[in-house]
Each structure stands twice: as C-alpha cells, then as structure tokens.
Amino acid sequence: MITRIVKLHIQPDKLEDFKKIYLSSANTIRSFSGCRSVEVYQKSDTPEIVFTYSKWDTEDDLNAYRNSNFFNDVWKSVKPLFLQKAEAWSLVSLQENIDRP
C-alpha cells in the first residue's frame, strides 16, 4: 500500500475556492482503481497550509491516477491558487512491511 501526502500552501484569499474544488473532486478520486481513501487536513495554526492524504493499493494505481485527464484538469484549476510550489511524498508503511511474513 502507498500513502501519498501532498502539502499545499494556498493563497489565504483562495482557500474557499480550493475547498470547493477539493470537495467536488474527492469522490471521483476515490472511484479510481486502487484508491482506498482520500482525506484533506488543514494546519491548525496556519489554515492556508493544507495536506492531502491518499492511500493506493500500488504505485501503478497512483501513477494511473496522476497521469489521468481528471488529475490534469483538477491540477490546472488548483495550481493558480498556490502561494508556494506543492510538495509531495509517496510512502510505504514500515509497520505494514514488518507485519508481513
């Protein structure tokens, strides 16, 4: 399983626009093959910093989503809202690997 974490620094006056785009996109993201979950969080002391967390069965599933027309369309609409360049990480759980025989 792959966990994808993306840190987004949104322009403060564009935060509501981002939320609308995210909320209208989340169910479609969840419907992609291999997607287990999608969540979004705000930093409690800096609400314009947002993190998205998604879980994917495989790296191939994540890449299929990232290479989709849907992703490209959503990215084009949220990228102008950024205050800084997005940061992203793909992670594998150490615990998950330890628990496997």
HELIX and SHEET records of a PDB file:
HELIX    1   1 PRO A   12  LYS A   14  5                                   3    
HELIX    2   2 LEU A   15  ARG A   30  1                                  16    
HELIX    3   3 GLU A   59  ARG A   66  1                                   8    
HELIX    4   4 ASN A   69  VAL A   78  1                                  10    
HELIX    5   5 LYS A   79  LEU A   81  5                                   3    
HELIX    6   6 LEU A   94  ASP A   99  1                                   6    
SHEET    1   A 4 CYS A  35  GLN A  42  0                                        
SHEET    2   A 4 ILE A  49  TRP A  56 -1                                        
SHEET    3   A 4 ILE A   2  HIS A   9 -1                                        
SHEET    4   A 4 GLU A  87  LEU A  91 -1                                        
END                                                                             
